[in-house]
Amino acid sequence: MPNIELLLTDFEDVDNIMTWVNDPEVTAYFATMGNITRTRDQEIAYLSTMLASKNDRLLSIFIDDEYAGQCSINQIHWPAFTGRFFMVLTKEFQGRGLAPKVIFQLLKVALEDMGLNKIWLIVREDNEKGRHLYKKCGFETEGVLREEYKIDDEFINMVRMAILAKEYRRWYKR
Ligand SMILES: CC(C)(COP(=O)(O)OP(=O)(O)OC[C@H]1O[C@@H](n2cnc3c(N)ncnc32)[C@H](O)[C@@H]1OP(=O)(O)O)[C@@H](O)C(=O)NCCC(=O)NCCS
């Protein structure tokens, strides 16, 4: 059983992040990052904003002490205790059935440690793997955001999914 750790992201993670952030195979389903190349300086600037934010919690994923990707809770809206889910695994760690374990740990941080009540995400409607995975991990579909983005001259539907703290407790028997 691999040892999965989610550690608070720091500037030291920038070189790890640079290993995947410009890889179109990894970012293909990112609705807003499609063709954008990010320099190391831009990534540092992004991290500066995110690490200073009270409404974003960035975590770096380590599996058996090896860097395996990023996950985060963003756009935290403290009045309603909601936050937006994000996750990426490096190519080396994809396809090994590790994603549900990382998702569980991130939900644990968000819904137990941080005390949030609802974690939501939006996933491209054509991202069958993502939608399968999130359903398998207890997220419910809340609706379709029709033609929410335009990528390469194509309008893209996004599916919004979410899990509530009470559903998480039932799903994960906690
Ligand atoms: C999304 C991501 C985290 C999933 O990690 P992963 O290691 O590939 O996922 P896993 O192997 O743990 O699980 C994938 C599940 O999807 C299923 N799956 C794979 N391809 C599928 C497809 N085309 N359609 C439906 N299900 C699919 C697998 O069978 C598995 O389900 P199962 O355990 O029930 O058999 C990873 O692919 C990633 O980082 N992608 C790039 C970033 C990204 O797109 N993030 C999501 C943006 S919303």
The ligand as a Tripos MOL2 file, in Angstrom:
@<TRIPOS>MOLECULE
LIG
   48    50     1     0     0
SMALL
NO_CHARGES

@<TRIPOS>ATOM
      1 C1         -7.6920   12.9520  -13.2430 C.3       1 LIG1
      2 C2         -6.5120   12.1950  -12.6410 C.3       1 LIG1
      3 C3         -6.1250   12.8260  -11.3080 C.3       1 LIG1
      4 C4         -6.9570   10.7510  -12.3990 C.3       1 LIG1
      5 O1         -5.8550    9.9890  -11.9480 O.3       1 LIG1
      6 P1         -5.5650    8.5300  -12.5220 P.3       1 LIG1
      7 O2         -4.3900    7.9820  -11.8230 O.co2     1 LIG1
      8 O3         -5.4900    8.6300  -13.9980 O.co2     1 LIG1
      9 O4         -6.8980    7.7820  -12.0730 O.3       1 LIG1
     10 P2         -7.0610    6.3120  -11.5090 P.3       1 LIG1
     11 O5         -6.2400    5.3850  -12.3210 O.co2     1 LIG1
     12 O6         -6.8180    6.2940  -10.0400 O.co2     1 LIG1
     13 O7         -8.6180    6.0640  -11.7190 O.3       1 LIG1
     14 C5         -9.1910    6.3480  -12.9630 C.3       1 LIG1
     15 C6        -10.5760    5.7250  -13.0120 C.3       1 LIG1
     16 O8        -11.1910    6.1840  -14.2130 O.3       1 LIG1
     17 C7        -11.4580    5.0350  -15.0550 C.3       1 LIG1
     18 N1        -11.2300    5.4900  -16.4210 N.ar      1 LIG1
     19 C8        -10.0650    5.6550  -17.0720 C.ar      1 LIG1
     20 N2        -10.3060    6.1020  -18.3200 N.ar      1 LIG1
     21 C9        -11.6490    6.2450  -18.4280 C.ar      1 LIG1
     22 C10       -12.5070    6.6850  -19.4680 C.ar      1 LIG1
     23 N3        -12.0290    7.0760  -20.6500 N.pl3     1 LIG1
     24 N4        -13.8310    6.7160  -19.2350 N.ar      1 LIG1
     25 C11       -14.3470    6.3350  -18.0390 C.ar      1 LIG1
     26 N5        -13.5680    5.9110  -17.0120 N.ar      1 LIG1
     27 C12       -12.2350    5.8730  -17.2150 C.ar      1 LIG1
     28 C13       -10.5050    3.9750  -14.5830 C.3       1 LIG1
     29 O9        -10.9710    2.6900  -14.9240 O.3       1 LIG1
     30 C14       -10.5350    4.2310  -13.0810 C.3       1 LIG1
     31 O10       -11.7370    3.8060  -12.5460 O.3       1 LIG1
     32 P3        -11.9080    2.4300  -11.7270 P.3       1 LIG1
     33 O11       -10.9520    2.5350  -10.5670 O.co2     1 LIG1
     34 O12       -13.3370    2.4510  -11.2990 O.co2     1 LIG1
     35 O13       -11.5550    1.3420  -12.6620 O.co2     1 LIG1
     36 C15        -5.2900   12.1680  -13.5820 C.3       1 LIG1
     37 O14        -5.6160   11.4810  -14.7600 O.3       1 LIG1
     38 C16        -4.7750   13.5390  -13.9280 C.2       1 LIG1
     39 O15        -4.0410   14.1290  -13.1420 O.2       1 LIG1
     40 N6         -5.1380   14.0620  -15.1180 N.am      1 LIG1
     41 C17        -4.6630   15.3480  -15.5430 C.3       1 LIG1
     42 C18        -5.2660   16.4760  -14.7520 C.3       1 LIG1
     43 C19        -6.7570   16.5260  -14.8420 C.2       1 LIG1
     44 O16        -7.3190   16.3300  -15.9040 O.2       1 LIG1
     45 N7         -7.3810   16.7900  -13.7020 N.am      1 LIG1
     46 C20        -8.8130   16.8460  -13.6040 C.3       1 LIG1
     47 C21        -9.3560   18.1210  -14.0910 C.3       1 LIG1
     48 S1        -11.0990   18.1410  -13.6940 S.3       1 LIG1
@<TRIPOS>BOND
     1     1     2 1
     2     2     3 1
     3     2     4 1
     4     2    36 1
     5     4     5 1
     6     5     6 1
     7     6     7 2
     8     6     8 1
     9     6     9 1
    10     9    10 1
    11    10    11 2
    12    10    12 1
    13    10    13 1
    14    13    14 1
    15    14    15 1
    16    15    16 1
    17    15    30 1
    18    16    17 1
    19    17    18 1
    20    17    28 1
    21    18    19 ar
    22    18    27 ar
    23    19    20 ar
    24    20    21 ar
    25    21    22 ar
    26    21    27 ar
    27    22    23 1
    28    22    24 ar
    29    24    25 ar
    30    25    26 ar
    31    26    27 ar
    32    28    29 1
    33    28    30 1
    34    30    31 1
    35    31    32 1
    36    32    33 2
    37    32    34 1
    38    32    35 1
    39    36    37 1
    40    36    38 1
    41    38    39 2
    42    38    40 1
    43    40    41 1
    44    41    42 1
    45    42    43 1
    46    43    44 2
    47    43    45 1
    48    45    46 1
    49    46    47 1
    50    47    48 1
@<TRIPOS>SUBSTRUCTURE
     1 LIG1         1 GROUP 0 **** ****
